[in-house]
Each structure stands twice: as structure tokens, then as C-alpha cells.
Amino acid sequence: MARNSLGLDKAPGDTRVVVAMSGGVDSSVTAALLKEQGYDVVGVTLQLYDHGVAVGKAGACCAGQDIQDARQVAERLAIPHYVLDYESRFRAEVMDSFADAYARGETPVPCIACNRTVKFRDLLRTARELGAEALATGHYVRRVMGETGPELHRGADPARDQSYFLFGTTAEQLDFLRFPLGDLPKSETRALAERFDLAVADKPDSQDICFVPNGDYAAVVQKLRPEAVEAGDIVDMAGTVVGRHEGIVRFTVGQRRGLALGEREGTDNNRLYVVKLEPETRRVVVGPRSALGRSEMALHDMNWIGPAVAGALPVQVRVRSSQALRPAEIELAGEGATVRFAEPEIGVSPGQACVVYDRATGSRVLGGGFIRRFA
């Protein structure tokens, strides 16, 4: 039998696919496309945090109105739909980790933690329990079959590519996952939503972190870890006090806005940036833009899905989700790695992810890790 569109040796009608439905247009179109192709589609929506926090909040996912939207789409498509209560595990794996990272002077990426835990670990397990042979999501990435198995590649539309947030996907998970929108631009996704007559066709994309109302992440950290929001000094690189702050959780390396230092006696009055955060002393260290340049950095908690590497490997990397790829080389060592940039990189922030791509095309995701705090 010929392989179906998901690469499985079964007729679509005999292939059960669980679709992670967040209530947004991307996952809704994913479900609609697979249903149209004849697959046995089951929609699953995760309730990740308290409904009361999310009701009426635009741009959230996985709570409140979004669950209702996902249910309405499932009814429109005539597919089974389940809502799973993952609140406790989301709180432990994502929200608590988010607050702890800020308290350590890091800048976390909770969407990566969510994908690595409640979505691609726990939901994938649930999909198997439901008898599915694949878990499909609305992410804009591509799953490409290579010589040794499936590979993870950037989405075809550079403006929508979400590979940065999925570097933690393991080879075993990638074998089970499917990304039907990876080859599409967002405009075509919305056109498909209109063709399928989905009520979410014009629904805005989520912008903020889903559990952070109005983008005020410091307020969320304060609620979860009150002790982390303590006032302290802002100092220059010589240790001279140039201002005060109301908690290091309000700052990230490379930040310029919000310092409110004014004129500074005895120091250079050029524009200053956050160079380092010192949670032990509650100090925010500021300096000129030139002080932000990093030629080398250490990574931890690595996930590697590329070929085996011996020695230094020329690659391209990205240390922020919206950043262009940068040439570098990586040297793996156990669960960590060292990355050396071809040119000093500005604004490398501990806690953020460094995602590694192949040097030749910058398309294939080889893996990645999290940036360690600087000494």
C-alpha cells in the first residue's frame, strides 16, 4: 500500500490522528485539512490555567474563550473533542519554572518549556493512549524525511517560522509528530479557514505569553515568588551606584528602556544597557552597548537531534526567536555545549535558548540548549 500524506502505510480512514487544538486559526485549519483528507481526527484541547484569569483576555491560548472556540470548530468539523485538565502540571512545569528563572536573573522562554513538557511529552503520551498514530499541531515548522529518519526544519514562511520554540523536540517525538502547515504562509492558512467556514478565520494571533495578563510578567513573578521582587541598586561596570530598581525580575540583559537613570555624576552619560543581573546582591549592572558583545557562551540542558559530532562543528545559530541566523561553531560536551560566534553577538541573555541550524542552508534544526549565566 502506498504511504498516505502523513507518511504512514495505511489508508487515511484507518489512521487516527490527534490534533492539538488551542482554539486558534492554525490548529483549527490543521484539524480541518486532515478531516478533509479522510483521516480519523480527534481534537484535544489542554486547559492549562484557571478560566477566570483568561476569560475576556485577548491573545491568550488554552483557557476560557479559546476552549469554547476549539469546541465550536470540532462541532463544525464533526470530530470528537476532548478537553484535558493539565493545570497542575502546567503550573509545575511552566509557570513555576518561569518564576524561578526570573528570580535567578535569567530570561526564560515559557513556550519552549510548554512544548517540551505538557505538549510534546504529556499530550503525546495521551495521543498514543487514544490509539492515535500521529499527533498533529499547527506549528509552522517542517518535518522532512532524511537519510536516517525524520528531520526538523524551519517553516517555509520565514515570518511565521516557529522552529526556535521546538528545538527541544526529541527524535522519538518527531517520529510521531506532524506539522501540516509547515509549507504554508499564514495568508493561505486564513484563506483555508474561510473556505472551511471556521468561526476563527479572523481570530487574531496570540501575542503575549498565555498566562501573563497584559504582558506584565513581573506581576506574575511577584505573585508566584514574592521574595524575588525586592528593590536594589543599579550600578555601572565600576560598581558605582547610578540608580535604584524595584526588582531584577523587571530586567533582562540587553535592555535599555526602563532604567530611568537621568544624569549621573562621575560616570559616562552615554546610553546604558543592562549588562548583567546579580540576584544574590539584587544588583542590576549597566554599561555601554559595546559591553554586551559575546564571542563565546556556554549552553546547558542540550537537546541534539542532528548527526553525531566530534570536535567543533560549523553551524548557524539563533539566540532570540526573532533574530536572523548567525554563523558560529559548536562543540558538544555531555549535556552541555560551547558556542563560539564568528563575530561578537550583542544582547546574549542567560536563560534564553540558543537554537542550532545546519551551516549550509540554515534550514535543519540540529538541536539547542539554554544559555548559562555569565560569571
C-alpha positions in Angstrom: 0.0 0.0 0.0 1.2 3.5 -0.8 2.0 5.8 2.0 -0.6 8.3 2.9 0.0 12.1 3.2 1.3 11.6 6.7 3.9 9.1 5.6 2.1 6.1 7.1 1.3 2.8 5.3 -2.4 2.9 6.0 -5.5 4.4 4.3 -6.4 7.8 5.8 -9.7 6.4 7.1 -7.8 3.8 9.1 -5.3 6.3 10.5 -6.3 8.1 13.8 -4.7 11.5 14.3 -4.9 13.6 17.4 -4.8 17.3 16.7 -3.8 19.7 19.5 -6.5 22.3 19.2 -5.7 25.6 21.0 -8.7 27.4 19.7 -6.7 29.5 17.3 -6.9 29.5 13.5 -3.7 27.5 12.9 -4.7 24.4 14.9 -8.3 24.7 13.6 -7.1 24.6 10.0 -4.8 21.7 10.8 -7.8 19.7 12.0 -9.9 20.7 9.0 -7.3 19.7 6.5 -6.8 16.3 8.0 -10.5 15.8 8.2 -10.9 16.7 4.6 -8.2 14.2 3.6 -10.2 11.5 5.3 -8.3 10.9 8.5 -9.9 9.7 11.7 -9.3 13.0 13.5 -9.7 13.5 17.3 -9.3 17.1 18.7 -7.8 17.6 22.1 -7.6 20.9 23.9 -5.5 21.4 27.0 -6.9 23.6 29.9 -3.6 25.0 31.1 -4.6 27.6 33.7 -7.6 29.0 35.5 -10.5 30.1 33.4 -11.0 33.1 35.5 -7.6 34.5 34.5 -8.3 34.2 30.8 -11.9 35.0 30.2 -12.1 38.2 28.3 -8.3 38.4 27.7 -7.5 38.8 24.1 -4.5 36.9 22.7 -4.4 34.0 25.2 -4.5 30.3 24.4 -5.6 27.2 26.2 -8.2 28.7 28.5 -11.5 30.4 28.7 -12.9 31.5 25.3 -10.2 29.6 23.4 -11.6 26.3 24.7 -15.1 27.3 23.5 -13.6 28.2 20.1 -11.9 24.8 19.8 -15.1 23.1 20.8 -17.1 25.1 18.2 -14.6 24.2 15.4 -14.7 20.5 16.4 -18.5 20.6 16.2 -18.3 22.3 12.8 -15.9 19.5 11.5 -18.0 16.8 13.2 -15.0 15.3 15.0 -14.7 14.1 18.7 -13.2 16.7 21.0 -11.8 16.4 24.5 -10.7 19.0 27.0 -7.9 17.7 29.3 -7.2 19.4 32.6 -3.4 20.0 32.6 -3.5 22.9 35.1 -1.4 21.3 37.8 1.3 20.0 35.5 1.4 23.3 33.6 1.8 25.2 36.9 4.7 23.0 38.0 6.5 22.6 34.6 6.0 26.0 33.1 4.7 28.7 35.4 6.8 27.8 38.5 9.9 27.3 36.3 9.2 30.7 34.6 9.2 32.5 38.0 12.2 30.6 39.3 14.2 31.6 36.2 13.5 35.3 36.6 14.4 35.0 40.3 17.8 33.6 39.2 18.4 36.6 37.0 17.6 34.7 33.8 15.1 35.4 30.9 13.1 32.3 30.3 11.1 31.2 27.3 8.0 29.5 28.7 6.7 28.4 25.2 9.7 26.2 24.9 9.1 24.7 28.3 5.4 24.1 27.4 6.3 22.4 24.2 8.9 20.2 25.9 6.6 19.1 28.7 2.8 19.3 28.7 2.5 19.3 24.9 5.1 17.1 23.3 5.6 14.8 26.3 2.3 14.5 28.2 -0.1 15.2 25.3 1.9 12.9 23.0 1.5 10.1 25.6 -2.2 10.8 25.8 -2.5 10.7 22.0 -1.0 7.2 22.0 -3.4 6.1 24.7 -6.3 7.3 22.4 -5.0 4.9 19.7 -3.5 7.6 17.5 -0.7 7.0 15.1 0.3 10.7 14.9 -0.1 14.0 16.9 -0.6 17.0 14.6 -0.1 20.6 15.6 -0.5 24.0 13.9 3.2 24.9 14.3 4.9 26.5 11.3 7.8 24.0 11.0 8.5 21.2 8.6 9.1 17.5 9.2 11.4 16.3 6.4 12.4 12.7 5.9 16.2 12.4 5.7 18.5 9.5 5.1 18.4 8.4 8.8 14.8 9.4 9.6 12.6 12.5 10.1 14.4 15.8 10.5 13.0 19.1 11.9 13.3 22.1 9.5 12.3 25.7 9.6 8.9 26.7 8.3 8.7 27.7 4.7 7.4 31.2 5.6 10.3 33.0 7.4 7.9 35.4 9.0 6.0 32.5 10.7 8.8 30.0 11.4 8.4 28.6 14.9 11.4 26.2 14.9 13.1 28.3 17.7 10.4 27.2 20.1 10.6 23.5 19.1 14.3 22.8 19.4 13.6 20.5 22.4 11.7 18.0 20.3 13.4 14.6 20.5 13.9 12.2 17.7 11.3 9.8 19.2 8.7 12.6 19.4 9.5 13.8 15.9 8.7 10.3 14.6 5.2 10.7 16.0 4.6 14.4 15.2 3.2 16.0 12.1 3.1 19.7 11.1 0.6 20.1 8.2 1.1 23.9 8.0 4.8 23.9 7.7 4.8 24.6 3.9 2.2 27.4 4.1 2.2 31.1 4.6 -0.2 32.5 7.2 -2.3 34.2 4.5 -3.1 30.8 3.0 -4.0 29.4 6.4 -6.5 32.1 6.9 -7.9 31.6 3.4 -8.3 27.9 4.2 -10.1 28.8 7.4 -12.6 30.8 5.4 -13.0 28.0 2.9 -13.8 25.6 5.7 -16.2 28.2 7.1 -14.5 28.2 10.5 -15.6 30.9 13.0 -12.0 31.5 14.0 -10.9 32.6 10.5 -10.4 36.2 11.5 -9.3 35.5 15.1 -6.1 37.5 16.0 -2.9 35.6 16.7 -1.9 35.3 20.3 0.9 37.7 21.1 1.6 37.6 24.8 2.7 34.7 27.0 -0.6 32.9 27.6 -0.6 33.1 31.4 0.8 36.7 31.6 -2.2 39.2 31.5 -1.4 42.4 29.7 2.2 41.4 29.2 3.1 42.3 32.9 5.3 39.3 33.6 6.8 40.9 36.7 3.4 40.9 38.3 3.1 37.2 37.6 6.5 36.5 39.1 5.7 38.6 42.1 2.5 36.6 42.7 4.3 33.3 42.4 7.6 34.3 44.1 7.1 37.4 46.2 10.6 37.2 47.6 12.0 37.7 44.1 10.7 41.2 43.7 13.0 43.2 46.0 14.5 46.6 45.4 18.2 47.0 44.8 20.9 49.1 43.2 21.6 49.8 39.6 25.4 50.1 39.3 27.8 50.8 36.4 30.6 48.4 35.5 32.9 50.0 38.0 30.4 49.4 40.8 29.3 53.0 41.2 25.6 53.2 42.2 23.7 55.1 39.4 20.1 54.3 40.4 17.6 52.1 42.1 15.3 49.4 40.8 12.2 47.6 42.2 13.3 44.1 41.4 15.7 42.4 39.0 12.8 40.4 37.5 11.9 43.6 35.6 15.2 43.5 33.6 16.9 41.4 31.0 20.4 41.5 29.6 20.5 44.0 26.6 17.6 46.0 27.9 17.8 49.8 27.5 14.3 51.1 28.3 13.0 51.5 31.8 16.3 52.3 33.5 15.3 55.9 34.3 18.8 56.9 35.4 18.9 60.5 34.4 22.2 62.4 34.7 24.9 60.6 36.5 27.7 62.3 38.3 31.1 60.8 37.9 30.1 58.3 35.2 29.8 58.4 31.5 26.4 59.8 30.5 26.2 57.8 27.2 23.3 55.5 26.8 23.5 52.5 29.1 22.2 48.9 28.7 21.7 46.1 31.2 24.9 44.0 31.0 24.4 41.6 33.9 22.0 40.7 36.7 23.2 39.7 40.1 20.3 38.1 42.0 22.5 37.3 45.1 23.1 41.1 45.7 20.0 42.3 43.9 22.2 44.5 41.6 21.5 45.4 38.0 24.8 46.1 36.3 24.7 48.5 33.3 27.2 49.6 30.8 27.7 50.7 27.2 26.5 48.7 24.2 30.0 47.5 23.5 30.0 45.7 26.8 27.2 43.4 25.5 29.3 41.7 22.9 29.9 38.0 23.5 32.3 35.9 21.4 31.6 32.7 23.3 28.9 31.3 25.5 28.1 28.0 27.4 24.9 26.1 27.0 23.2 23.6 29.3 20.2 21.2 29.1 21.1 20.4 25.4 18.8 18.5 23.1 20.7 17.3 20.0 18.8 15.8 17.0 21.5 16.2 14.4 24.2 13.8 13.4 26.9 12.7 15.8 29.6 15.4 16.2 33.2 15.1 17.0 35.0 18.3 17.7 33.9 21.8 16.6 31.0 21.9 14.1 30.4 24.9 11.9 26.7 25.9 12.3 24.3 28.8 12.3 22.6 29.8 15.5 19.8 32.0 16.8 19.8 33.3 20.4 16.4 35.1 20.1 13.3 33.9 18.4 13.1 36.9 16.0 16.8 37.1 15.2 18.5 36.4 11.9 20.7 33.3 11.9 24.4 34.0 12.9 27.4 31.9 11.8 29.1 30.1 14.7 30.7 26.8 15.7 29.5 24.5 18.4 31.4 21.9 20.5 29.2 19.4 22.4 30.3 18.1 25.8 27.9 15.8 27.7 24.6 17.6 28.3 26.2 21.0 27.5 28.0 22.8 24.7 30.2 25.8 23.9 29.2 28.1 21.1 31.7 30.5 19.5 30.4 33.3 17.3 32.1 34.3 14.1 31.5 37.9 15.3 30.6 39.1 18.8 26.9 38.8 19.5 25.1 41.6 21.2 22.4 41.0 23.9 23.0 37.3 24.7 20.7 36.8 27.6 21.1 33.9 30.1 18.0 31.7 30.3 17.2 32.2 26.6 17.6 29.4 24.1 20.3 29.1 21.6 19.0 27.1 18.7 21.4 25.4 16.3 20.9 25.0 12.5 22.9 23.5 9.8 25.6 25.8 8.3 24.9 25.1 4.6 21.3 26.1 4.4 20.2 27.2 7.8 17.1 25.0 7.4 17.6 22.0 9.5 17.3 22.2 13.3 20.2 20.3 14.8 19.3 21.0 18.4 19.9 23.6 21.0 20.2 24.4 24.7 19.8 27.2 27.2 22.3 30.0 27.8 24.2 29.8 31.1 24.6 32.8 33.4 27.8 34.6 32.9 30.4 34.8 35.6 
